């Protein structure tokens, strides 16, 4: 730990600890690449130069999001 600060914010006291982390150097293989394209119905389309590509279907997620938004709209209906 390098230092400890006591800070007053919004009528409360907060303690902040400041410390330094050792950085870890990672060796990346620049010959292996994954390209990711996001969309609506196909949430993620991934293509790799090492293995076969794959698609993450987003229709179920999109449907859940639409249902959630409808529920929120019903709750907020008629309220300021």
Beta strands, then each sheet from edge to edge (+ up, - down):
strand 1: 3-9
strand 2: 12-18
strand 3: 34-38
strand 4: 42-48
strand 5: 54-57
sheet 1: 1+ 2-
sheet 2: 3+ 4- 5+
end
